[in-house]
């Protein structure tokens, strides 16, 4: 099993190079050891995601290297805290040190703006798709978005942010949103950029896509985004 950040159990090593597997019960079958390591990866990555949730897109594959290190530090802590095989006198101290390292890395984490993968409403008639949303580190803020069909004859969508409010409508004939050939619409206020591609069935009124954007970490206080609270 591979996680989103720790993509192989071979990464599970301590700073001295000793593998996690060496700290497992030697009487366990290899399949049982593999399961134990997989559980450690899952719990560690879930912890990282829970700390970042609401602040950046999850899973945070746009900052995979940073998240990998944080998850690894947390996994190292788990190996000491929850492993009955480890009987070192300083077991609790070492676990605490790794937990604190993971928390410090989270607190000091810097990341650019990001966006969730757009979700088409289950009620949509049109089977077209929306591309991955491109964001701008300087302009994108943390908010929810809805892109809704308001015209069938010339497929047009309204674009509304929960904080930004309504932006210019999206005419599918211009392909990329915002219209990059219209300086007034494109400008330097590009909070989001995407493409909607029509499918076999045409869009009808009220067909919609939703997603959320997240401000860059260095802009989150300015734009009122959530603060990472460890727990």
Secondary structure by P-SEA (a helix, b strand, c coil): cccccccccccccccccccccccccccccaaaaaaaaaaaaaaaaaaaaaaaccccccccccaaaaaaaaaaaaaaaaaaaccccccccaaaaaaaaaaaaaaaaaaaccccccccccccccccccccccccbbbbccccccbbbbbbbcccccbbbbbbbccccccccccccccccccccccccccccccccbbbbbccccccccccccccccccccccccccccccccc
